[in-house]
């Protein structure tokens, strides 16, 4: 499986834990990192991860993977990686603060597999599988439609909407509690439960710390959870 992460320096510990977990879940893996050109991960972290593909982004992610430029950049990167690593049926885009510890939620034949947040987003961006032909099909459709360039469209919602438009009920939207979970920084008893995919992104629960410290704390929590559930 091809795994794709969009990183920046403060996510280093989270990214490392996410990659370690992915390698165990998918022994036949390709680790691919698209990094922030203005604040990239360190050479030390890069050497620890040993990615199969690494690049500095040449498009703006608008802080949190937002906007049409970002959506097109994500889709074009998967196309590049599918050409670079032929034979893989698709790729998973994974947030740095997410552990994917099980592959059974993915239907390789479906155009998209992901988790329904219980909101308007039926495919959460924390971990989303796209079949290898889908990015180009979406880009072709986007080329026929007007986009409001300054709109901060979240990448997960933008890609989800076009998948649903183009593929309808072929899409594999999984109910959140059928495989996903959010880590709790306030109630550790909730973290004893196993989840196929778990996000550590609800850092608003961590009080009285800087944003970078919160990401470090999230990475440390990921290591503990990974060793408990996925070792």
TORLUM-79301 format. One record per residue: residue in three letters; y, z, x of N, C-alpha, C in turn. Coordinates in pm, whole numbers, plus 32768, in hexadecimal, padded with zeros to 4 digits. Last residue first. Layout:
BEGIN
ALAYZXYZXYZX;...
This chain:
BEGIN
UNK7EB58743808D7E78874281137DE0872B8109;UNK7F3A875E7F9E7F1686D87FC97ED686D28053;UNK7F7F88697F5D7F4088147EF97F0487917F30;UNK7FE688F080407F9A89397FDA7F4788DC7F83;UNK8070883280CD80018876810F7FA988C080AB;UNK813487EF800D80D6878A8040805B87CC807E;UNK81C188DF7FF0817788A77F7F810E88437FAF;UNK823188F980F481DC896280BB8185892A804B;UNK82C8880B8105825D8827816681FB888F8130;UNK837E882E8034831F87C0803082AA87D8808E;UNK84158901809883C389178020835A88A98012;UNK8493887C8169843A88EC818883DE890A8111;UNK852C87C580D684C687968132846288028156;UNK85DA88758051857D88228003850C87F0805C;UNK866888D4812B8616893280DE85B088E5808A;UNK86EC87E6816C8690882381CC863188848185;UNK878787C680878722876180A886BD8797810D;UNK882B88A5809F87D38899802B876588328045;UNK88BA88658183885C88D5818887FA88CF8113;UNK89548793811A88F387778185888D87E78191;UNK89F2881E8058899587B38030892B8795809A;UNK89EA898380A18A2888FF80A989C48895807D;UNK89AA8A897FB489888A40802D89D189BA802B;UNK89AB8B167EBF89F18B4A7F3589C38B0C7FB8;UNK886A8AC87E2A88F48AF67E2589278B1F7EB0;UNK87A289DD7DA387B78A257E21884C8A4A7E2A;UNK87A789417CC5877389CA7CB587878A1E7D33;UNK87ED884C7D1B8857889B7CDA882A892B7CC3;UNK871587BF7D6C874E881E7DCC87C2886D7D94;UNK863387287D03868B877B7CB186CA87EB7D05;UNK8582869A7DA6860D866E7D9E866986C37D4B;UNK847F86927DDF84C5870A7E0A855C86F47DFF;UNK837686197D1683FA86057D51843A868D7D70;UNK822885B07D2C8285861F7D16830886057D5F;UNK8107852B7CA58188850A7CE381E7857D7CC5;UNK803385BB7C46801885457C968094851C7CE6;UNK8036871E7C5E807086A47C24805086307C80;UNK7FC288667C197FB387E87C617FFA87787C16;UNK8073899A7C1E803189307BD3803088AD7C22;UNK81108A407CA880808A4E7CC1803289DE7C7D;UNK82118A317C5781EA89DA7CC5815789E87CEB;UNK82458AF07B9E82378A677B6D81FF8A0B7BDA;UNK82728BCE7C3981F38BC87BEF81DA8B3B7BBA;UNK83748BC27C9983088B907CEF82838B867CA5;UNK84918B767C2284178BB27BE9839E8B7B7C32;UNK85588AF37CAE85788B747C7184FE8BBC7C39;UNK851989FC7CFE854C8A537D68856A8ADF7D33;UNK841189367C99846F899D7C6F849689F47CE6;UNK83DC87D77C9583CC88567CDA843788B87CA9;UNK836E87227B8083E087457BD483C687CD7C13;UNK826086387B5B829786BF7B4E831386CB7BA7;UNK816B855B7AC681DF857A7B19821186087AFF;UNK809A85307A158084851A7AA380F485437AFF;UNK80DB855279118054851E792C803F850379C1;UNK81DE859378EE81828602790480F185D57914;UNK8252848C78C4827384E17936820885497953;UNK818A8377786F81CF83F0784381DC845178B7;UNK81C28242790B816B82B678FC81BC832E78D0;UNK81C680F478D4821F816878D481CD81E378AF;UNK81827FD179398133804C7935818F80C57945;UNK81B47E9D788981E47F0578E4819A7F8978CC;UNK816A7DF977C081177DF77838813B7E697896;UNK822A7E0176FE81C07E6676F8815C7E5D776A;UNK83197D5977C682FC7DA3774C828C7E09775A;UNK83757CAF788A82E47CC5788082BA7D197807;UNK848B7C90787C84397C2078A983A47C31788D;UNK84EF7D84781E851B7D0677E284BA7C947800;UNK84777E3878CC84557E3C783E847D7DBB77F7;UNK84F27DEB79BA84607DE379AD84387DE1791B;UNK85FA7E25797985D37D99798C853C7D87798A;UNK85EE7F3D7965861A7EEB78F285ED7E5B7901;UNK859E7F897A69854B7FA579F4856E7F497980;UNK86777F417B0685F77EFC7B1B859C7F117AA3;UNK87377FF57A95874D7F657A9A86CB7F177AA8;UNK86C480F37ABC86DC80C27A3586F0802A7A33;UNK86B780FE7BD3863C810D7B84865080D77AF7;UNK87C280D97C29875C80737C4886DF80827BF2;UNK88D481007B4C8868813F7B9887F680DC7BAE;UNK89FD80517B74897E804E7B2C891480957B7F;UNK8B2180647B7A8AC680B37BCD8A4080C17B85;UNK8BD97F377B788B8B7F987B2B8B287FDF7B87;UNK8C597E707BFB8C7F7EF87C218C317F617BD2;UNK8BEC7D817B8E8BD57DA47C1A8BF57E357C3C;UNK8B387D3E7A868BB77D7F7AA18BAD7DBF7B2B;UNK8A8F7C0B7A818A8C7C997A9F8B197CCB7ABB;UNK8A027B0D79B98A7B7B4879F38A637BDC7A0C;UNK88DA7A567A0E89257AB279BA899C7AE97A04;UNK883579CC7AB2886179857A3A88BF79D979E4;UNK87E77A787B76883B7A067B9F887179B87B27;UNK87377B217AF687BE7B507B12881C7ADE7B36;UNK86517A807AFD86917A9E7A7D87217ACC7A92;UNK861E7A867C0E86367A057BCC867C7A197B46;UNK85F07B987C2F86647B587C7186847AD17C32;UNK84FF7BB27B9D85797BF77B7285F67BB77BAF;UNK84597B117C3B846C7AF07BAE84EA7B337B78;UNK845F7B9D7D2D849A7B177D2684B37AED7C95;UNK83DC7C957CE284667C907D1384A77C067D09;UNK82CE7C437C8A83367C707C2C83C37C6A7C65;UNK82017C0F7D35824A7B9D7CFF82C57BC57CAF;UNK818F7D0A7D7981D57CBC7DDF82267C477DA9;UNK81E07E187C9A81857DB07CC881D27D4B7D1C;UNK82687F507CE682847EC87CB5821E7E687CF0;UNK826F80A87C9E822380387CD482527FB77C93;UNK833581BA7CEF832481497C9382DB80D77CDA;UNK83BF82E67CFC834582A27D2A832682347CC5;UNK84C483167CAD848A836A7D16840B832D7D50;UNK852382857BD7852F824A7C5C84EF829C7CCA;UNK845E82717AB284B082C17B0D84AF82867B99;UNK846481B879AF842281AC7A32847A81F27A9A;UNK84FA81D978D0846A81DA78BD841D81CF7940;UNK86188276787885D7823B78EE8540824978E1;UNK8681830277AB86848270779D863D822A7810;UNK858B840477C6861583DA77A9861183437790;UNK849A8440782584BC847B77A4854C8461777D;UNK845783B9790684A08436791784BB847F7894;UNK832D8326794A8392833078E283D583B978EB;UNK82CF82977A8082CE83097A258348830A79C9;UNK821F815D7AC0827A81CB7ADF827C82307A70;UNK81DD80137B1881A480937AF1820581017B1A;UNK81F27EBA7AC882357F347AF681E67FAB7AC5;UNK81397DF47A8C81B17DD17AD781FA7E4A7B11;UNK7FE07E4C7ACE80577E517A7A80D37E2D7ACC;UNK7F1C7E5B7B897F297DDD7B407FA67DD97AEA;UNK7F187F5D7BEB7F437EF27C457F5A7E6E7BFD;UNK7F8780707B667F3480007B3A7F657F867B88;UNK7F9681B97BD57FC2812F7BEC7F5B80CD7BB7;UNK7F2C82B17BC57F91828E7B617FBD81FC7B6C;UNK7E8B82DF7CA17E4A82B67C247EAD828F7BB6;UNK7EDE833C7D947EFC82AF7D757ECA82847CEC;UNK7F86845E7E077F1784247DBB7F3F83977D94;UNK806D84C17E6F7FEF84F87EA17F7484C17E5D;UNK819F848E7ECF813B84437E8180B3846B7EB8;UNK82C0854B7EC8823985437EFD81E084F67E9D;UNK841985197F0983A8850E7EAC832585047EF9;UNK850984EE7F8D84E785757F62847485787EFE;UNK852483DD7FB385028430802784D584BC7FFD;UNK8485831B7EB584F6836A7EE484C983C47F56;UNK83E281E77EDB83D482787ED1845482BB7F01;UNK835080C97E6083CE81017E8F83C981967E73;UNK8228802D7EAF826280A17E6B82E680C47EAE;UNK81B47EDD7E7681EF7F457ECB82247FB67E73;UNK80957E007E68811A7E2B7E42814A7E987EA0;UNK7FAB7DAA7EDC7FCB7D7D7E5380577DA17E24;UNK7F9F7D2280247FB77D987FD27FE47D6C7F46;UNK7F967C3080A57F197C6B807B7F287CE98028;UNK808E7C4081AD80477BFD81407FC47C45811E;UNK81947CB4821781117CF6820F80C27CB8819C;UNK82697C0681FC824A7C3B828081BF7C798286;UNK82707BDA80EB82587B688146822C7B9981D0;UNK82A67CD98097822B7C9B806782097C1F80BB;UNK83A07CFC8111832E7D4B813F82A97D118110;UNK84447C4B807F84367C3D811183B87C848143;UNK842C7CBE7F8083FF7C347F9783E77C1E802D;UNK84A67DB67FB084177DB07F9083DF7D237FA5;UNK85AE7D617FE385607DA2804C84CB7D9D802C;UNK85FB7CFC7EEC85EC7C9F7F5C859D7CDE7FCE;UNK86077DED7E5B85A87D847E3485907D237EA7;UNK86D67E747EE286517EB07ED485E87E457EB7;UNK87AC7DC07EBD877E7DE37F4386F27E1D7F42;UNK87CA7DC57DA9879F7D487DE8876D7D627E76;UNK88207ED07D9187A87EA37D4C87727E237D8C;UNK89127EC57E2888A37F1B7E51881F7EEC7E13;UNK89A97E1C7D8B898F7DF87E1789187E467E4B;UNK89B97EB07C9E896A7E357CA1894A7E077D2E;UNK8997801B7CBE89E07F9C7CC089857F227CCC;UNK890E81217D8E894E80F17D13898F80697D29;UNK88A181E67E48885B816C7E1B888D813E7D92;UNK897282A47E7088EF82CB7E3B88A682547DFF;UNK8A5182377F078A2C82C57F0D899D82E17EDF;UNK8A46811B7F058AA181677EAE8A7081F67E98;UNK89C2807E7FB2896F80C47F5089C2811B7EF2;UNK8A1C7F3E80238A477FC5800289EB80027F99;UNK895D7E91811F899E7E97809C89BD7F29807D;UNK88BF7E8F81F689397E3F8200897D7E338178;UNK880E7FA2828788397F57821188B77F07822E;UNK87417F80839C87BD7FBA836A87ED7F6482F6;UNK85D97FA2839986547F54839C86CA7FAB8375;UNK84877F9583F485017FE583EC85787F8783F1;UNK832C7FA783C883A57F5483BB841C7FB283AB;UNK827F806A840382527FE1841D82C67F7F8413;UNK82FD819584A282F78136843382C380AD845E;UNK82D382A1851F82998222854E828D81BC84DC;UNK831D83AD84FF82EC8361848B82A282E384B6;UNK837283FB85FC830D844A85B582CD83FA8544;UNK8436833E863183BE83408685834D83918643;UNK84F18387857084B48302856A843482FD85BD;UNK853D847D85CD84F58474854D84AF83EE8542;UNK85BC842986BB854E848986C084FA84818640;UNK868B838B8664861E834A86AD85A483A686B4;UNK86EF83F2851686F283F885A8867D83AB85E5;UNK876A832584088713838E843D8713838684D6;UNK88CB82C583EB883982AF83EF87EC83298420;UNK89D082888368899B830F8381890283088385;UNK8A0C8180834C8A7A81DA83728A4982688392;UNK892A80FF82F4896380D6837589D1813483A6;UNK8812819B827588A48194826688E3816E82ED;UNK86E180D682708732814A829687C8812F8284;UNK85AE80A481F68632806581F4869880D68201;UNK8467809E826984DE80EF8255855B8098825D;UNK831480A08227838A804A823584078099820E;UNK81CB80A5827C823E80FD826982BD80AD828A;UNK80A7804681E981168014823A819180678216;UNK7F4C80A881E37FD880B281BD80348067821D;UNK7E348118818B7E5F809181B27EF180838189;UNK7E3E821D81217E16820881AE7E3A817D81E2;UNK7F0082B5805A7EE28227806B7EBE820D80FD;UNK7F1083C9807A7EEC83917FF67EBF83018001;UNK7F6583E581817EE6842181587EB583E480D5;UNK8059836081797FF0833081D37F67836981AE;UNK80E8840280C680C6837880A18054834380F8;UNK810E84EA816180BE84F080E68090846480BD;UNK81B58487822A813584C5824C80D884C581D3;UNK82928434818F824283D181D781B9840A81FB;UNK82F68529813482CE84C280D48272845B8115;UNK833885A8822482D085E081CF829C8579816B;UNK840784FC827E8390851382CF831D8547827A;UNK84C3851881AE8485849781CA840484A88219;UNK850F862581CE84CF85F78152848485758169;UNK8587861682CC8512866C82B784C686428239;UNK865C8554829A85F6854283018579859582E8;UNK8737853D81F886B5853B81B78641853F821A;UNK881B8526829587FA85A9825D877285B18217;UNK8812840382D987F2846D833787CF84F482F7;UNK8769834681D787DD8361822C87C283E68272;UNK8698823F814286B582C18180874382CA81B5;UNK85B381CA8076863F81B18094867B823680C1;UNK8464815780A584C281C78098854E819880BD;UNK833880D2803683C280B3805B8419812D8040;UNK81EC807A8087824880E2805982D380C5808E;UNK80DF7FB3803081627FB4807281B680238033;UNK7F8980008054800080008000807D80008058;
